[in-house]
Amino acid sequence: MYNYTIWNVGNDLFGYFECEKGVKFAEDYQAQSEVVDKWNEYMQDVMVMEMDPETGAQPKMQQVFFLE
C-alpha cells in the first residue's frame, strides 16, 4: 500500500490509500493489522469507526459518478 492520505472538511474525515494488490488484499491487511487496531483504539473518542462485519475492514465506498 502506498500514497496514504487523510483529508478533513469540517467534521468529516476521509482516508485514502492505493493498493496495487487489490481490494481483497487491502481488506485482509486492514482487518489483521495491529497498527490499524491501535489507530482505531486511539481515535475512538474522536471518530466513529464503521467496520464491515464480513471483512473486518472499513465498508467499501460506492462509486456514484465517473467522467472520462
N, C-alpha and C positions, 0 to 999 in steps of 0.2 A: 504494500500500500504506500502511496505517496501523495503529495500535494494535499495535505490535510489542512483545512481552513475552517475557521469558526467566524460566522457573521452574526451581527446583532442589529436589530431595529426595534427601538422601544423595549418592550418586554419579551420580544421574540428572539430566540437564539437558534441558529441553524448551523450545523456542522456538515462538512462535505469532504470526502476523500475519494481518490481514484484507486482502483484495484485492477491490475492487468489480469489477475487470475479469476475474475468474475464475481458475481454477486454471491453465489453459494459459498465460495471460499471466504469472502468478507464476512458473511453471516456467521459461519463457523468460527472464524478467528475472533470476531467480536464476542460471541457467546462464551468462548473459552478463555478469554483474556483476563488475567489478573489486573492488568492496568486499567481496563475498562471497568472492572468491578470496583477498583479503588476510586476511579474518577466518579462513578455513579454514587458511591457512598459519600464522597467528599462534597458532591454537588447536590445531594438530596434536599438540603434546606433552601437551595437557591432555584433549582429546576425540577420540573415534573418530568421524570424519565419514563417514557412509554416503551415497553418491550413487547415484542410479538411472542405470545406463549408457545407457538410452534417452533420458532427458530431460536429464541432466546436473544435475538438481536433487535435493533430498532425496526419498526414497521417500514416496509417498502413504500416509497412515495409513488403516487400515480401521476404519470405524465398527462397533463391536460392541454398542452399546446406545443407544437413543433413547427418552426418555419425554416425551410431550407432555401 
